[in-house]
Amino acid sequence: MNRAGSYERFAELTDYLAAQVTEASINIAPEFDPKKLFAQVTAPVVEEILGAALTGRLSEADAVTVASIMKSGHAFCSLCVLVITTWEAGEDLALELRNKGADLIVDMLFGVVGSSIMDAAAKGVVRGALLAGFDAAWEALKATAQIELTLKSLRLLGLITCPNIDTHQSDEVTVHCLIPLATELLSEVFTRWIESRFVGKISVQSQNTAQLS
């Protein structure tokens, strides 16, 4: 198989894994609901863009274009990865990583998505929206007693909101969202399979051994 063919097969595999992980994560843990966190993160992003249009920082048409850029240009998946990696790095580095990460996402969005509104005002609004979303997710992490579940929600949101894992500028969504979720899912499925196949038999076998002795 040539290189192009190999890449196509890999792309199909990652798409398949992403779909399976998303469905299985929700089916295995019914109490696992990332929609609340998604609303917490996206609300301040939308408010920032609407506020820019209402206050005249952006025209209504430019605000619509900014929203479109953020929707189609890997903004939310990159934001989820930024929050996850910053949390893992520790609070001492949080502010620095938050600001640098937002700048990198802005550069990526306006570099990849062709747009006529390349002015500082548009970039400033996008940066403000990203920071608002970051802060909302960060506060959600700090306020919860279920940090791992919240991180899992962020990983799933990063996976769901990524327009295309294989066209993402780097492999960060695969590394920080897909692989951890897939690993956890496989671990859960394997554990349940072991329990269903062997735990009951081991228990009965132990009882029989005890009776014989």
N, C-alpha and C positions, 0 to 999 in steps of 0.2 A: 504494500500500500504506500502511495506517495505521501509527502508531507501534508499536502492539502487534505487528502483523504483522512489522514490520521487526526488532523485538527478537527475536521468535521465530526469524526467519531467521538473525540474527546468532548466537543461542544454538546453533542447529543447526550453523552453520559452525564455531564454536569447538569444539564437541564433536567434530565430524568431524576437524578439524585435530589435536586432542589425541590422538584414537585413531590417526590416521595417523602422527603424529610418534612416538608410543610404539612402534608396531609397526615402523616403518621404522628407528628408531634402533637397535633390537635386531637387526633383520635385516641392516642394512648393516655393523654392526661386531659380529661374533659375540663378540669378546673383551671387549666392553663389557657388563659385568654389574653392575648397581647393587644386586643382592640383598645382597651382602656389606656394603655401606655401610648399607643399610636395617636390617640386623640390628644393626650397630654403634650406630646412632642409636636404634632402638626398644628395645633391651635395657635400657638404664639408665632409660628412661621407664617401662617395665613394672615394673622393680625398685623404683622410687620409689613407685609406686602400691601394689604388693604389700607393700612395707615399711611403708607407712602403715597398712594393714589389720592386719598382723601385730603392730605395736607399739601398736595401739589409737588411733592418731591419727585414724583413720577407722573407722567400722563396716564390716563386710564388704559390706553393702548399699550404703553410700555409696561405697565403693571401686569397686564395679561401675558405679554411676552416673557416677562420675568418668571411668572408662575409656570408657563409652559417650559421654559428652560430648566427650572428646578424639577419639574415632573419627569421630563424625558432625559435629563442629563446626569443621572446618577447622583443627584443631590442627597436624597434621603438615605440611600444605602451607604453613601460615604459618610454621612453624618452619624449613622448608627455605628459604623466601624470606628469613627473618631471617638465617640463616647466610650465604647468598649475598651479600646486601646489606651485611652487616657486613664480610665478607671484602673486598669491593670498596672499602669505605670505609677500610680499613687498620687495623692492629693498635692504633694509638694510641687509636682510638675504640671498640675492640672491647668492653671491659668495660661502658662506658656504654650502647652500643647493645644489647648482650646483655640487660642488666637492664631497660632501658626497653622493649625489644621483647617480652620475656617478660610484663611487666606489661600491655602493650597486648593481647597475645593472650589473657591471662586475662580481661581486661575484655570482650573480644569474645566469648569462649566463654560466659561466664556471662550476658552480655547478650542473646545471640542464642538460645542453647539454653535453653528453659524448664526450670528445675530448682528443686527444693525445698531443695537443700543449698547455700544461698547463703552459708554461714558462712565465717569466715576460715580455718578448718582445711582445708576442701575447696579453697579458692582457693590456700592455701599449698602443698598437695600438688601441684596442677596446675602452679603456678609452679616448684616444685622439679623436677618431671618435665620441664618444658620446658627448664630450665637444664641438667639432666643430659643431655638429648638434644642441646642446643646444644654443650655441651662435648665430647661424643663426636664430633660432626661436625667441630668446630673442630680437634680433635686429629688426626682423619683427614686433614684438609687440610694441617696442619702437618707431618705425618709422611710424606706422599707426595711422590714426585718427579714424579707425574703430576697436577698441580694442575688442569689444564683438564679432564682426564677425570673427576676427582672432582667438580668443579663441574658437569660435565655430568650426572653421576649424581644430584647433588642437584636439578638442574633437572627431571630425569625423575621423581624421587621426588615432588617437589612437584606435578608434573602428575598422576601416577598416584594419589596419595593425596588429591587435592582432591575432595571429594564432588560439587561442581558449580562449575565455573569461573565460571559466570554468576551464581551467588548468593554468591560470595565478596564480602566487604565492600568490597573495592577491586579494581582490575584488576591487582594485584601478581603473581598467578600467570601471567596472560597476558603481562605485561611482562617478568618475570624468569625465567620457565620456558618458556612456550609459544613466544614469539617468537624467543628465542635458539636454541632447539632447531630450530624450523622453518626459520630462516634458515640455520643450519649444514647442516641436512638438504638444503635446496634447493641450497645451494652444492655439496655433495658429489654430489648426483644430477646437477646440471648439468655439473660437471667430468667425471664419468664418461661422461655422454652425449657431451660434446665429444670426449673421448679415443676413445670407441668409434666415433664417426662420422667424425672428421677426422684424428686423429693418425697413424693408419696410412697414410691417403691422402697426407698431407703428406710423410711419410717416403719413400714410393714416388716421389712427384712430385719430391722433392729429388734422389733417386738418378738419376732419368731426366734431370733438368736437368744434373746433373754429367756424365753420360755424353755428352750432346749437346755440351757445351762442351769 
